[in-house]
C-alpha cells in the first residue's frame, strides 16, 4: 500500500523568528523533479521499478495516487518506492489529479508507448505562467500518435499499436517535454532523434534508469538525444539523483543568514551556476565529491554583495532558484537585477518580499533589487513552491517574527524543510 503523506492542512503556517545564523550539516533528499518522471517511467514495464531516496513530498504522493488509480501497485518502504504496472486497468489521468500537479502529464508518453492509448487532462495554467504542453503533443504526433484535444482532455491513440521513430526538434527547451518524448521513443519502432533536448540532471537521471531497464539511449546531458526503440523494457532499481534545488535553497539560506553550512549527499557540479553567483556574493565555498560547504560568517563588509542573475536552462542559473537568490539580494550590499527568462509570471514573491521591507521594482521580466540592511518580520503568503522557499529565507534574516501562510506549496517540493532548518539552528516551527 502507498503510505499516505497527508496533505498539510491548508491552514498550516510557518512561524520564523529571524536573525539566527545557520550552522551545521544538512543532507539533500532525492530530487522531486527526478522522482516524478522516474515514477511515470514505471508504466513502461510490467516488471517492478524500485526507487531509492524517494522524497516524502506531496507531489510524489499525488503521482503515486494517480498511478494507483490506473491499476499500478505503489508501495513505500521507508525511503524506497516500489512501483509495478503489471495490471493497468485505466490509461487515464483525470482533471482532478492533473490540476493539482502539472507533472501528471508525464504519464502520457509512457501510456501511449506501452498501451497505445491514453486520455490525460490538459493541465491548464498555473501560478508561474501559462505553461502549455503543445511540444509534448507535437512530438507525440511526430512519433505517429493520433492526438486530439476534446473537452479539456488530450485523447491519444496509436494506429497500429506501436509508435514509430521520428526526428523531433522542439521549438523551445522543455524539461518534461523532453522526458515525455524520450520515454515514448524507448518503445517506438526505429531510431528517434530529439534535438534541442533539455540537459537538466533530472533528464539525465531518467535516461540512466531507462537504460538500466533496457532502453537504448545516447546523448543524455546534451542537446541531442538518440533513442533506438526496443520491444519491451524490464524492471530496475535506481537511486534518485540528489535535489539540486533543495541543496541550493539551503546554501542561499546559509549565505543570507551569514552562516556556515555543509550540504551533504548532493552533486556539487549540478550547482555550478549557483555556486559561482554565491562566490561573487562573497561566500567562501568548498566542495567534495558529494558535499558543498558554504561559509558566509566572515564576509568582507559583513553583508553579501548584490549579484545579478538571469535564469536559463541547465547548465545556466535555474529558474527554480530565482526566488531564493532574490531573497539573498534583498539584504545584500548594493543593487542587482534578477531576470526571469523561463516563466512569464514568476515574480509572485516580490510583493511579499516588499511586505518584509525589501526594495524591489519590477519592469517586465526584470526586477531591480536594492539591498537593504534589514528586513522586518511580517505575515506573508506563499504563492508557489519556490516563491515560498524565497520567503522562508527572507524570514530567517528578518527582524522579529515572520509568519508564512499557505505552506502547502512548500510541502509539494521540500521534505521536512522546517526540521532540516531547525537542525541548523533556525527558530522555525509549523503551526496548524
Ligand atoms: N513550454 C511550452 N510548451 C511546452 C512545454 C513548455 O511553451 O509544450 C514552455 C513553458 O511554458 C516554459 C518553458 O517552455 O515557459 C519551459 O518549460 P518546461 O517545459 O521546461 O517546464 P516543465 O517541464 O513544465 C520543469 C520543472 C519545473 C521547472 C522547469 C524549468 C518538473 C516536474 N518541473 O517544468 O519545476 O521550473 O522544468 O526548469 O520537472 C518546481 O520544481 O518548482 C518547478 C516548477
Boltz pocket constraint, residues with backbone or C-beta under 6 A from the ligand:
constraints:
  - pocket:
      binder: B
      contacts: [[A, 32], [A, 33], [A, 34], [A, 36], [A, 102], [A, 103], [A, 129], [A, 130], [A, 131], [A, 132], [A, 133], [A, 134], [A, 135], [A, 136], [A, 172], [A, 173], [A, 174], [A, 175], [A, 176], [A, 177], [A, 319], [A, 320], [A, 341], [A, 342], [A, 343], [A, 344], [A, 385], [A, 386], [A, 413]]
      max_distance: 6.0
